[in-house]
């Protein structure tokens, strides 16, 4: 694939240093840097899965959810007994 990139100055300097150190073309230096960066990004995102913390909510206020009027009264903050 052929494309045009506008590189920031610091990135250009780093690529030039990599080119010189490895004796490779600019194309190869860009591909190598992108490949390493993207692979590393994928590996980091596939790390430890998030675990939702759990807490005790205490004893339920209602044990019988069949009484809709009572359930709505409790949900709306009314003192229903």
C-alpha positions in Angstrom: 0.0 0.0 0.0 1.3 3.4 -0.9 0.4 6.4 1.3 1.8 9.8 2.4 2.7 10.5 6.0 3.5 13.8 7.7 5.9 13.0 10.5 6.5 15.2 13.5 10.1 16.4 13.9 10.9 14.1 16.9 9.5 11.1 15.1 11.5 11.8 12.0 14.7 12.0 14.1 14.0 8.8 15.8 13.3 7.0 12.5 16.5 8.4 11.0 18.4 7.1 14.0 16.8 3.7 13.7 17.5 3.6 9.9 21.2 4.4 10.5 21.6 1.9 13.4 20.0 -1.0 11.5 21.1 0.0 8.0 17.6 -0.2 6.6 15.4 2.0 4.4 13.0 4.6 5.7 10.1 2.4 4.5 11.5 -0.6 6.5 12.1 1.6 9.6 8.5 2.9 9.5 7.0 -0.5 9.0 9.2 -2.0 11.8 8.2 0.8 14.2 4.5 0.5 13.4 4.5 -3.2 13.6 6.2 -3.2 17.0 4.0 -0.4 18.3 0.7 -2.0 17.1 1.7 -5.5 18.3 2.6 -4.1 21.8 -0.7 -2.2 21.9 -2.7 -5.4 21.2 -0.8 -7.3 23.8 -1.4 -4.7 26.5 -5.1 -4.6 25.8 -5.3 -8.4 26.0 -3.8 -8.3 29.5 -5.7 -9.1 32.8 -9.5 -8.9 32.3 -11.3 -6.3 34.4 -13.1 -7.7 37.5 -16.0 -5.7 38.8 -15.8 -5.3 42.6 -18.7 -6.6 44.6 -20.3 -5.2 47.7 -23.0 -6.4 50.1 -26.2 -4.4 49.7 -27.6 -5.7 52.9 -30.9 -7.3 53.6 -33.6 -6.7 51.0 -36.4 -4.3 51.9 -39.0 -6.4 50.2 -39.1 -10.2 50.0 -42.2 -10.5 48.0 -42.0 -8.7 44.6 -45.5 -9.8 43.7 -47.0 -6.8 45.5 -46.5 -4.1 42.9 -48.0 -1.2 44.9 -45.7 -1.9 47.8 -42.7 -2.2 45.5 -43.5 1.1 43.8 -44.1 2.9 47.2 -40.7 1.7 48.5 -39.0 2.8 45.3 -40.5 6.2 45.5 -39.5 6.6 49.1 -42.9 6.3 50.7 -43.2 4.7 54.1 -45.3 1.6 53.2 -45.8 -1.0 55.8 
